[in-house]
Amino acid sequence: MEKEIVDSKFLESMAEKRPFLKRMFTVFISQEPKRINEIRDALNSRDVERLRQLAHSLKGGAATIGVERVRECCLNLENASKAHDMEAAQNHMGELEIEMRHAYAFMFNYLANNN
């Protein structure tokens, strides 16, 4: 079964904390594109240690706000960088970029519909 973009159990747990969740989504939307660019740069320059650190960092941020598919992509990217498998890392980067677009779309939609 495919994982949800944002875990529904997490969203339910945050139902009483909607303003806080909206702030978390806003921060994610505003800060993570920069980190994605940094991850891409590290991948392109084959800096496996920086790639691992950045993927690990984004993985934590994604886990905090229930963005499971992004977290999973980051874990895969982190593992590929540890193994120095740049071909796998390139594939995981493509998946990560797709999942980030889904996450942003979900968050923009949530923010627009939860005033």
ChimeraX commands (.cxc) that place a marker at each C-alpha (Angstrom):
marker #1 position 0.00,0.00,0.00 radius 0.5
marker #1 position 1.34,3.40,-0.95 radius 0.5
marker #1 position 2.05,5.76,1.92 radius 0.5
marker #1 position 0.09,9.00,2.23 radius 0.5
marker #1 position 1.83,12.27,1.36 radius 0.5
marker #1 position 1.29,13.44,4.93 radius 0.5
marker #1 position 0.42,10.79,7.51 radius 0.5
marker #1 position -3.27,11.10,8.42 radius 0.5
marker #1 position -2.63,9.93,12.00 radius 0.5
marker #1 position -0.17,12.79,12.39 radius 0.5
marker #1 position -2.73,15.23,10.99 radius 0.5
marker #1 position -5.36,13.91,13.39 radius 0.5
marker #1 position -2.95,14.32,16.30 radius 0.5
marker #1 position -2.45,17.96,15.26 radius 0.5
marker #1 position -6.17,18.75,14.85 radius 0.5
marker #1 position -6.22,20.83,18.04 radius 0.5
marker #1 position -2.96,22.54,17.11 radius 0.5
marker #1 position -3.84,23.79,13.65 radius 0.5
marker #1 position -2.04,27.19,13.98 radius 0.5
marker #1 position 1.14,25.38,15.03 radius 0.5
marker #1 position 0.85,22.89,12.16 radius 0.5
marker #1 position 0.30,25.74,9.69 radius 0.5
marker #1 position 3.48,27.42,10.98 radius 0.5
marker #1 position 5.40,24.14,10.60 radius 0.5
marker #1 position 4.15,23.71,7.03 radius 0.5
marker #1 position 4.99,27.35,6.22 radius 0.5
marker #1 position 8.55,26.91,7.51 radius 0.5
marker #1 position 8.96,23.67,5.55 radius 0.5
marker #1 position 7.74,25.31,2.33 radius 0.5
marker #1 position 9.97,28.34,2.81 radius 0.5
marker #1 position 13.18,26.59,3.88 radius 0.5
marker #1 position 13.33,23.18,2.25 radius 0.5
marker #1 position 13.72,24.26,-1.42 radius 0.5
marker #1 position 17.12,25.68,-0.40 radius 0.5
marker #1 position 18.09,22.36,1.17 radius 0.5
marker #1 position 16.95,20.46,-1.94 radius 0.5
marker #1 position 19.27,22.69,-4.01 radius 0.5
marker #1 position 22.10,21.98,-1.56 radius 0.5
marker #1 position 21.42,18.23,-1.83 radius 0.5
marker #1 position 21.48,18.47,-5.64 radius 0.5
marker #1 position 24.77,20.42,-5.50 radius 0.5
marker #1 position 26.33,17.84,-3.17 radius 0.5
marker #1 position 25.18,15.06,-5.48 radius 0.5
marker #1 position 26.51,16.80,-8.59 radius 0.5
marker #1 position 29.88,17.46,-6.94 radius 0.5
marker #1 position 29.92,13.87,-5.59 radius 0.5
marker #1 position 30.39,15.12,-2.01 radius 0.5
marker #1 position 29.05,11.98,-0.34 radius 0.5
marker #1 position 29.55,13.19,3.23 radius 0.5
marker #1 position 27.67,16.47,2.65 radius 0.5
marker #1 position 25.00,14.56,0.74 radius 0.5
marker #1 position 24.57,12.16,3.65 radius 0.5
marker #1 position 24.35,15.02,6.18 radius 0.5
marker #1 position 21.81,16.98,4.15 radius 0.5
marker #1 position 19.64,13.93,3.45 radius 0.5
marker #1 position 19.77,13.02,7.15 radius 0.5
marker #1 position 18.77,16.54,8.14 radius 0.5
marker #1 position 15.83,16.69,5.72 radius 0.5
marker #1 position 14.79,13.19,6.83 radius 0.5
marker #1 position 14.42,14.48,10.39 radius 0.5
marker #1 position 12.45,17.53,9.32 radius 0.5
marker #1 position 10.13,15.43,7.17 radius 0.5
marker #1 position 9.57,12.91,9.98 radius 0.5
marker #1 position 8.66,15.71,12.39 radius 0.5
marker #1 position 5.75,16.83,10.23 radius 0.5
marker #1 position 4.57,13.42,9.05 radius 0.5
marker #1 position 5.83,13.65,5.45 radius 0.5
marker #1 position 6.56,9.93,5.28 radius 0.5
marker #1 position 7.31,9.52,1.56 radius 0.5
marker #1 position 9.87,12.36,1.70 radius 0.5
marker #1 position 11.37,10.81,4.84 radius 0.5
marker #1 position 11.68,7.47,3.04 radius 0.5
marker #1 position 13.37,9.08,0.00 radius 0.5
marker #1 position 15.84,10.81,2.32 radius 0.5
marker #1 position 16.62,7.53,4.07 radius 0.5
marker #1 position 17.30,5.90,0.69 radius 0.5
marker #1 position 19.46,8.84,-0.36 radius 0.5
marker #1 position 21.35,8.73,2.93 radius 0.5
marker #1 position 21.99,4.99,2.56 radius 0.5
marker #1 position 23.14,5.39,-1.06 radius 0.5
marker #1 position 25.58,8.12,-0.04 radius 0.5
marker #1 position 26.94,5.94,2.79 radius 0.5
marker #1 position 27.52,3.18,0.21 radius 0.5
marker #1 position 29.10,5.72,-2.21 radius 0.5
marker #1 position 26.55,4.54,-4.79 radius 0.5
marker #1 position 26.09,7.71,-6.80 radius 0.5
marker #1 position 23.91,6.04,-9.43 radius 0.5
marker #1 position 21.41,4.97,-6.77 radius 0.5
marker #1 position 21.70,8.39,-5.14 radius 0.5
marker #1 position 20.82,10.02,-8.47 radius 0.5
marker #1 position 17.69,7.84,-8.74 radius 0.5
marker #1 position 16.66,8.60,-5.15 radius 0.5
marker #1 position 17.19,12.31,-5.81 radius 0.5
marker #1 position 14.68,12.14,-8.66 radius 0.5
marker #1 position 12.18,10.40,-6.39 radius 0.5
marker #1 position 12.82,12.94,-3.62 radius 0.5
marker #1 position 12.13,15.88,-5.95 radius 0.5
marker #1 position 8.82,14.33,-7.02 radius 0.5
marker #1 position 7.79,13.64,-3.41 radius 0.5
marker #1 position 8.77,17.16,-2.35 radius 0.5
marker #1 position 6.48,18.58,-5.05 radius 0.5
marker #1 position 3.64,16.41,-3.70 radius 0.5
marker #1 position 4.40,17.55,-0.15 radius 0.5
marker #1 position 4.47,21.25,-1.14 radius 0.5
marker #1 position 1.18,20.88,-3.01 radius 0.5
marker #1 position -0.42,19.15,-0.01 radius 0.5
marker #1 position 0.84,21.87,2.34 radius 0.5
marker #1 position -0.23,24.77,0.11 radius 0.5
marker #1 position -3.66,23.17,-0.16 radius 0.5
marker #1 position -3.86,22.63,3.62 radius 0.5
marker #1 position -2.85,26.25,4.28 radius 0.5
marker #1 position -5.39,27.55,1.76 radius 0.5
marker #1 position -8.23,25.51,3.25 radius 0.5
marker #1 position -7.53,25.93,6.98 radius 0.5
marker #1 position -7.86,29.63,7.72 radius 0.5
marker link #1:1,2 radius 0.2
marker link #1:2,3 radius 0.2
marker link #1:3,4 radius 0.2
marker link #1:4,5 radius 0.2
marker link #1:5,6 radius 0.2
marker link #1:6,7 radius 0.2
marker link #1:7,8 radius 0.2
marker link #1:8,9 radius 0.2
marker link #1:9,10 radius 0.2
marker link #1:10,11 radius 0.2
marker link #1:11,12 radius 0.2
marker link #1:12,13 radius 0.2
marker link #1:13,14 radius 0.2
marker link #1:14,15 radius 0.2
marker link #1:15,16 radius 0.2
marker link #1:16,17 radius 0.2
marker link #1:17,18 radius 0.2
marker link #1:18,19 radius 0.2
marker link #1:19,20 radius 0.2
marker link #1:20,21 radius 0.2
marker link #1:21,22 radius 0.2
marker link #1:22,23 radius 0.2
marker link #1:23,24 radius 0.2
marker link #1:24,25 radius 0.2
marker link #1:25,26 radius 0.2
marker link #1:26,27 radius 0.2
marker link #1:27,28 radius 0.2
marker link #1:28,29 radius 0.2
marker link #1:29,30 radius 0.2
marker link #1:30,31 radius 0.2
marker link #1:31,32 radius 0.2
marker link #1:32,33 radius 0.2
marker link #1:33,34 radius 0.2
marker link #1:34,35 radius 0.2
marker link #1:35,36 radius 0.2
marker link #1:36,37 radius 0.2
marker link #1:37,38 radius 0.2
marker link #1:38,39 radius 0.2
marker link #1:39,40 radius 0.2
marker link #1:40,41 radius 0.2
marker link #1:41,42 radius 0.2
marker link #1:42,43 radius 0.2
marker link #1:43,44 radius 0.2
marker link #1:44,45 radius 0.2
marker link #1:45,46 radius 0.2
marker link #1:46,47 radius 0.2
marker link #1:47,48 radius 0.2
marker link #1:48,49 radius 0.2
marker link #1:49,50 radius 0.2
marker link #1:50,51 radius 0.2
marker link #1:51,52 radius 0.2
marker link #1:52,53 radius 0.2
marker link #1:53,54 radius 0.2
marker link #1:54,55 radius 0.2
marker link #1:55,56 radius 0.2
marker link #1:56,57 radius 0.2
marker link #1:57,58 radius 0.2
marker link #1:58,59 radius 0.2
marker link #1:59,60 radius 0.2
marker link #1:60,61 radius 0.2
marker link #1:61,62 radius 0.2
marker link #1:62,63 radius 0.2
marker link #1:63,64 radius 0.2
marker link #1:64,65 radius 0.2
marker link #1:65,66 radius 0.2
marker link #1:66,67 radius 0.2
marker link #1:67,68 radius 0.2
marker link #1:68,69 radius 0.2
marker link #1:69,70 radius 0.2
marker link #1:70,71 radius 0.2
marker link #1:71,72 radius 0.2
marker link #1:72,73 radius 0.2
marker link #1:73,74 radius 0.2
marker link #1:74,75 radius 0.2
marker link #1:75,76 radius 0.2
marker link #1:76,77 radius 0.2
marker link #1:77,78 radius 0.2
marker link #1:78,79 radius 0.2
marker link #1:79,80 radius 0.2
marker link #1:80,81 radius 0.2
marker link #1:81,82 radius 0.2
marker link #1:82,83 radius 0.2
marker link #1:83,84 radius 0.2
marker link #1:84,85 radius 0.2
marker link #1:85,86 radius 0.2
marker link #1:86,87 radius 0.2
marker link #1:87,88 radius 0.2
marker link #1:88,89 radius 0.2
marker link #1:89,90 radius 0.2
marker link #1:90,91 radius 0.2
marker link #1:91,92 radius 0.2
marker link #1:92,93 radius 0.2
marker link #1:93,94 radius 0.2
marker link #1:94,95 radius 0.2
marker link #1:95,96 radius 0.2
marker link #1:96,97 radius 0.2
marker link #1:97,98 radius 0.2
marker link #1:98,99 radius 0.2
marker link #1:99,100 radius 0.2
marker link #1:100,101 radius 0.2
marker link #1:101,102 radius 0.2
marker link #1:102,103 radius 0.2
marker link #1:103,104 radius 0.2
marker link #1:104,105 radius 0.2
marker link #1:105,106 radius 0.2
marker link #1:106,107 radius 0.2
marker link #1:107,108 radius 0.2
marker link #1:108,109 radius 0.2
marker link #1:109,110 radius 0.2
marker link #1:110,111 radius 0.2
marker link #1:111,112 radius 0.2
marker link #1:112,113 radius 0.2
marker link #1:113,114 radius 0.2
marker link #1:114,115 radius 0.2
view
